[in-house]
Amino acid sequence: MTYPIDTVFKGVESGRRLSKRQIGYGAWKEGLPVERVGDGFLVDGERYEPVSE
């Protein structure tokens, strides 16, 4: 599933919120490991799921 660039994702453990743009930037510039997992992302070992507001 594709999401608009301004979609917000929330970390399951930390509750931290990141936009899709921030996740992409972190992977590109900062070298963070990012994977697609189901309907969200795995960012540096933490699962991020889309926030439905």
Residue frames relative to the residue before (quaternion, step in Angstrom):
aa qw qx qy qz dx dy dz
M 1.0000 0.0000 0.0000 0.0000 0.00 0.00 0.00
T 0.2481 -0.7642 0.5765 0.1486 3.55 -0.95 0.83
Y 0.1991 -0.7748 0.5947 0.0796 3.53 -1.12 0.78
P 0.5596 -0.5664 0.4650 0.3871 3.60 -1.15 0.50
I 0.6547 -0.5577 0.3586 0.3630 3.57 -1.18 0.62
D 0.7206 0.4334 -0.2612 0.4741 3.63 1.11 -0.55
T 0.3547 0.7295 -0.5055 0.2941 3.63 1.22 0.28
V 0.2892 -0.7585 0.5631 0.1545 3.59 -0.99 0.88
F 0.1387 -0.7677 0.6236 0.0507 3.53 -1.06 0.92
K 0.2218 -0.7816 0.5739 0.1025 3.56 -1.06 0.80
G 0.4571 -0.6866 0.5020 0.2600 3.55 -0.97 0.94
V 0.4916 -0.6867 0.4539 0.2842 3.56 -0.85 0.99
E 0.7523 0.3816 -0.2201 0.4899 3.61 0.85 -0.91
S 0.7831 0.3761 -0.1829 0.4603 3.58 0.77 -1.04
G 0.3653 -0.7285 0.5013 0.2908 3.59 1.09 -0.63
R 0.4214 0.7094 -0.4568 0.3324 3.59 1.31 0.05
R 0.2621 -0.7711 0.5637 0.1379 3.56 -1.00 0.82
L 0.0049 -0.7760 0.6299 -0.0323 3.53 -0.99 0.95
S 0.3753 -0.6850 0.5660 0.2638 3.56 -1.10 0.66
K 0.6493 -0.4969 0.3892 0.4243 3.56 -1.26 0.32
R 0.6039 0.5585 -0.3443 0.4526 3.58 1.11 -0.70
Q 0.6701 0.4934 -0.3011 0.4656 3.62 0.92 -0.87
I 0.6318 0.5250 -0.3305 0.4647 3.58 1.02 -0.79
G 0.6715 0.4979 -0.2911 0.4652 3.59 0.91 -0.92
Y 0.6499 0.5110 -0.3134 0.4672 3.58 0.98 -0.85
G 0.6477 0.5281 -0.3154 0.4497 3.58 0.95 -0.87
A 0.6612 0.4941 -0.3012 0.4775 3.56 1.00 -0.81
W 0.7123 0.4744 -0.2590 0.4478 3.56 0.92 -0.95
K 0.8029 0.3255 -0.1521 0.4756 3.59 0.63 -1.14
E 0.7819 0.3578 -0.1734 0.4801 3.57 0.90 -0.93
G 0.4486 -0.7291 0.4240 0.2956 3.58 1.27 -0.11
L 0.3089 0.7509 -0.5280 0.2488 3.61 1.12 0.54
P 0.4292 -0.6806 0.5161 0.2936 3.59 -0.97 0.77
V 0.0170 0.7971 -0.5996 0.0691 3.60 -0.70 1.13
E 0.0081 -0.7854 0.6185 -0.0228 3.57 -0.96 0.96
R 0.4402 -0.6283 0.5590 0.3144 3.56 -1.23 0.48
V 0.0336 0.7831 -0.6186 0.0534 3.58 -0.86 0.99
G 0.8235 -0.0988 0.0301 0.5579 3.57 -0.45 1.20
D 0.7847 -0.2704 0.2201 0.5125 3.57 -0.69 -1.10
G 0.7156 0.4003 -0.2504 0.5147 3.59 1.25 0.21
F 0.5131 -0.6140 0.4978 0.3344 3.52 -1.22 -0.62
L 0.2710 -0.6830 0.6449 0.2101 3.53 -1.33 0.40
V 0.0219 -0.8192 0.5703 -0.0564 3.57 -0.33 1.30
D 0.8388 -0.1360 0.0467 0.5251 3.55 -0.57 1.22
G 0.7626 -0.3988 0.1883 0.4732 3.57 0.98 0.91
E 0.6926 0.4256 -0.2859 0.5074 3.63 1.21 -0.12
R 0.4108 -0.7181 0.5129 0.2291 3.54 -0.95 0.92
Y 0.1039 -0.7725 0.6258 0.0290 3.55 -0.97 0.97
E 0.1096 -0.7964 0.5944 0.0207 3.56 -0.82 1.07
P 0.5784 -0.6003 0.4130 0.3667 3.59 -1.09 0.63
V 0.3509 -0.7128 0.5711 0.2065 3.55 -1.08 0.80
S 0.1572 -0.7831 0.5950 0.0895 3.57 -0.77 0.99
E 0.0799 0.8094 -0.5706 0.1136 3.55 -0.30 1.29
